[in-house]
Amino acid sequence: MAAIAEDEAALIRLFSRAQFTALLQTTLTMQQLKVLLVLHVDGALVSHELADALRISPASVTGLVDRLEDRGLVERVADPTDRRARHIHPTARGSQLVEQLMAEGSGHRVALLSRLDDESVRTVATALVALRRAAEHLYGGDITSASDGPSALMKPPGVAADGHIDPVRTVVQVPSR
């Protein structure tokens, strides 16, 4: 277990610098970035839902949303059924920023995995499937089926309609050689 933890820490250190280049270049505060990430995952929320998700006060959410709205990254949209409620939505620009940050991480993961031989990729993929299953068991939830509710996860690539998992395709699209 100690060797796994040591290798994991080393990999995170090596991977982090390359993976987070775009993140380090953003001028957003950590709290502003958290707002965008929550909205990206959960979709539009009203202020108190966003405050609950971030574990901060509704007054703090108001200031964060004001600043993000000034930058064109979120917008407040009136609820058609309750004129007092306003849903906070990411704008196209806000969604694009989050997707850019996430894509940079994916690109680095693909570049790293492409340096491995096919057998090593299969080994990594199989290990990640086992870790994901353990995490689902420990933390609840099953990412192979969509659920109704905040942070619902879609079925990832590599998972067939019957739930069968192709571990190589789940981790990375491996080009034919």
C-alpha positions in Angstrom: 0.0 0.0 0.0 2.9 2.4 0.8 4.5 1.8 -2.6 1.1 2.5 -4.3 0.7 5.7 -2.4 4.3 6.8 -3.2 3.9 6.1 -6.9 0.5 7.8 -6.9 1.9 10.9 -5.2 4.8 11.0 -7.7 2.5 10.6 -10.7 0.2 13.4 -9.4 3.2 15.8 -9.0 4.5 15.0 -12.5 1.0 15.1 -14.1 -0.2 18.2 -12.3 2.1 20.8 -13.8 1.3 19.8 -17.4 -2.4 19.1 -16.7 -3.1 22.4 -14.9 -1.4 24.9 -17.2 -4.7 26.4 -18.4 -6.0 26.4 -14.8 -3.0 28.3 -13.6 -3.4 30.8 -16.4 -7.0 31.7 -15.4 -7.6 34.8 -13.4 -10.6 33.3 -11.7 -10.5 32.9 -7.9 -10.9 29.3 -6.6 -14.4 30.1 -5.3 -15.4 31.4 -8.8 -14.0 28.3 -10.4 -15.9 26.2 -8.0 -19.2 27.9 -9.0 -18.5 27.2 -12.6 -17.6 23.6 -11.9 -20.8 23.0 -9.8 -23.0 24.6 -12.5 -21.2 22.5 -15.2 -21.9 19.3 -13.3 -25.3 20.0 -11.8 -26.8 22.4 -14.4 -28.7 25.6 -13.5 -29.3 26.1 -9.8 -31.0 28.7 -7.6 -28.8 30.6 -5.1 -29.6 28.5 -2.1 -28.9 25.3 -4.0 -25.5 26.7 -5.1 -24.7 27.8 -1.6 -25.5 24.3 -0.3 -23.3 22.7 -2.9 -20.4 25.0 -2.1 -21.1 24.9 1.6 -21.0 28.7 1.8 -23.6 31.4 2.8 -26.2 32.6 0.3 -24.8 36.1 0.7 -21.4 34.9 -0.4 -23.0 33.2 -3.5 -24.6 36.5 -4.5 -21.2 38.2 -4.6 -19.5 35.4 -6.5 -22.3 35.2 -9.0 -22.3 39.0 -9.5 -18.6 38.9 -10.3 -19.0 35.9 -12.7 -21.9 37.7 -14.3 -19.8 40.8 -14.8 -17.3 38.7 -16.6 -19.9 37.1 -18.9 -19.4 33.6 -17.4 -22.9 33.1 -15.8 -26.3 34.6 -16.1 -29.4 34.8 -13.9 -32.6 33.6 -15.6 -36.0 34.2 -14.1 -38.0 31.1 -13.2 -41.2 31.1 -15.3 -43.2 29.5 -12.5 -41.9 31.6 -9.6 -41.0 35.2 -10.4 -39.0 35.5 -7.2 -36.6 32.7 -8.1 -33.7 33.2 -10.5 -31.7 30.3 -11.8 -28.0 30.7 -12.3 -26.8 29.3 -15.6 -23.3 29.1 -17.1 -23.1 31.2 -20.3 -21.6 29.6 -23.4 -18.4 31.4 -22.5 -18.5 29.9 -19.0 -19.2 26.4 -20.2 -16.4 26.8 -22.8 -13.9 27.7 -20.1 -14.8 24.7 -18.0 -14.6 22.4 -21.0 -11.2 23.8 -22.0 -9.9 23.1 -18.6 -11.2 19.6 -18.6 -10.0 18.9 -22.2 -6.5 19.9 -21.3 -6.4 17.2 -18.6 -7.9 14.7 -21.0 -5.3 15.5 -23.7 -2.4 15.0 -21.2 -3.9 11.7 -20.0 -4.1 10.4 -23.6 -0.6 11.6 -24.4 0.7 9.7 -21.3 -1.2 6.5 -22.0 -0.2 6.6 -25.7 3.5 6.1 -24.5 2.6 2.7 -23.0 2.4 -0.5 -24.9 -1.0 -2.2 -25.5 -0.6 -4.7 -22.7 0.3 -1.9 -20.2 -2.7 0.1 -21.3 -4.9 -2.9 -20.7 -3.4 -3.4 -17.2 -4.0 0.3 -16.3 -7.5 0.1 -17.7 -8.4 -3.0 -15.8 -7.0 -1.5 -12.6 -9.0 1.7 -13.1 -12.2 -0.3 -13.6 -11.5 -2.2 -10.3 -10.8 1.1 -8.5 -14.0 2.7 -10.0 -16.1 -0.3 -8.9 -14.6 0.0 -5.4 -15.3 3.7 -5.3 -18.9 3.1 -6.4 -19.3 0.6 -3.6 -17.6 2.8 -1.0 -19.2 6.1 -2.0 -22.4 4.9 -3.6 -23.6 5.3 -7.1 -23.0 3.5 -10.4 -21.5 5.5 -13.2 -22.7 3.0 -15.8 -26.3 4.1 -15.4 -27.7 7.7 -15.4 -29.6 8.8 -12.3 -32.0 11.7 -11.9 -30.6 14.4 -9.7 -27.7 16.8 -9.2 -24.4 15.6 -10.5 -26.0 12.7 -12.5 -23.2 10.9 -14.5 -23.7 9.7 -18.0 -22.5 6.3 -19.2 -18.8 6.7 -20.2 -17.3 5.5 -23.5 -16.4 1.8 -23.3 -19.6 0.8 -21.5 -22.1 -1.2 -23.6 -25.8 -1.0 -23.2 -25.8 -4.3 -21.3 -23.3 -2.8 -18.8 -20.3 -4.8 -20.1 -17.1 -2.7 -19.7 -14.3 -2.8 -22.3 -11.5 -1.5 -19.9 -9.3 -0.3 -22.7 -12.0 1.8 -24.4 -13.1 3.1 -21.0 -9.7 4.6 -20.3 -8.6 5.8 -23.7 -9.5 5.4 -27.4 -6.6 3.3 -28.4 -5.7 3.8 -32.1 -5.3 0.7 -34.3 -1.7 -0.1 -35.0 
